[in-house]
Amino acid sequence: MFDIRGRFLAATAYAVALLIMGTIGFAQLPGWSIFDALYMTAITMTGLGYGEVHALDGAGRVLAIMILVFGVTAMGIWFALITASIVEMDLSENMRGRRLMKELEALEDHLIVCGGGRMGRQIAKELADSRIPYVVIDHDEENIEQIRHIDPNAIIMDADATKDDTLYRAGIMRARGLAAALSADADNLYLCLSAHSIKPELEIVARAYEDESRKKMLMAGADHVVSPLTTGGHHMVSLMLRPHVMNFLDVVTSLEDQARLVLEQVPIPEPSPVAGLRLEQADFHKKSGLVVLAIESSNGGPVRFIYNPGPEERLRAGDSLIVIGETDQIDRLRRAVA
């Protein structure tokens, strides 16, 4: 079966062939010029019926009848193709919308990336490399195309990320986190406020260009605010002063190759078989081969980090273990605390 473009090409070839043959046929009649023959063929094919350019004898009328029959057929084909193309476009758009809704409804514990600019594309790339489910929200066609180039399987919503309805359709109630990477600080501020009001426990990371925007975004509900200029400058200085340390951190924090080594956080849920135990009793090294580098704990108060915890350190539900190791070791640790 031809696609719609092939059908249009076939119909065009049919009409052009009929026009040429009709012109040649009329040009054979006595007293007919090429232009007269072309004009007569055109008005006969389209059924306009302006009148005969020259009086037709029997043979000329037979030719006109044949051109009229085939011409009306050609016009019918054209109208049918135009109607079919409109219907196909509507159906295709409707099917894309339904497929997107099904994909969004299937998402669970995913990340919402608001903005498909340079930072949004980098986030999408790293999430795709690490096989973490995510959805991108952007209404700029160029950004959408570039994200599809990075990840052809990306779920992308062509919508306004600052609207509550868009966030609900993106599955914010089932999401684990949201990245506010829109182009303007004001939009990111409004987005943080909206997302936090919808789901206060959602982990929100926002991008801010201006220093004064950082405090406002934290007040609006962002858990973390990233400034590309500040972060980039700090990273450059650290590379100059501590290049080996930074190279190591780049390896363990990169999402591109998690098959070897990764720096990860493993939360202790409620309930958990290790909750209430001392670190030596949990014996994570035996169960997973990992060493706990730090424990993030609130213990009913402000969040604090316990670095290089000793064997007597008590584990509590809600704490997060900071460990480094291979992905299969991380998986074994998750099973041990679940």
C-alpha positions, 0 to 999 in steps of 0.5 A: 500500500502506498503512503499518502505521499505516494498516492498524491504522486500517483494521482498527479502523474495520472492527471499530468498524463491525461493533460498531455494526451488530451492536448496532443489529441486536440492539437491533431484537429484542424485549426487547433493550436497547442495553446487551444488544445491545452486550454480545451483539455484543462476545462474539460478535465475539470468539468468547468464547461466554458464552451468549445474553443472551436467547433468539434466534429464527431471525433473531437466530441468523442475525445472530449467525452473521454477526457471528461470521464477520466478528468472527473475521475482524476478530480475525484481521486484528488478530493478523496486524497485530500480528505484522507490526508486530513483524516489521517493527520487527525487520527495520527495526532489523536493516536499520539496523544493517546500513546503519550497519555498511556506512557505517562500513566505507566510512569512510577517513581519517575523524574519530571524535567521541566525545560529542554534547554542545555541543562534540561538536555544534559539531565535527560541524557544522564537519566537516559544513560542510567535508565531512570524513567523520566518525562520532559516538559517543554513547548519549544519545538527545537528543544523537543527535537534535540531531546529526541535526538539524544533519546529517541524513546524520551517521553516528552510533553509539549506543554507549559510546565508552570501550569498545575494541569501539566504537572498533574498529567506528568504524574507529579503525584507518583514522581520521585523528583522534579528538576526546574530547568526553565530558561527564566528564574521567574518561571523556575520560581513559580514552578517550585511554588506550584510543585511544592504546593501540589506535593510537599514531599517531592524532591525539587532541584531548581536552576537559578542564574541570579544569586537573589533567586536562590533564596526565593526558590528555597523559600518557594519549596525547592530542596536544592538550587543549582547555580551554573556559574557558581557550580562551574567556578567551584568545580574549576578551582577544585580541579586545579587544586585537587585534580586527582580527587575531582577525577575520582569524584567525576568517575563515581558520580557519573551516570554514564557508566554505572556498571563499575563504580557508583556513589549512591544513597540507600534509605532505610525504610520503615519498617526495616530489619536493620532499624535499631541495630548498631552498624556492626550488627547490621554487618553490611560489609558481609552482606554486600561487600560495601563500606558505609562512608556516611549516614544522613540522619535527622533523628527528629531534628535538623539533617546532619551527616555522620562521616566515617561512622563507627561500629557503635553508630545506631541505625534508624528508619529514615536514615540514608546510607552513603556508600560507594561500590558496584551496582550489584553490591548496591542492589544487595544492600538495598535488599538487606535494608528492605 
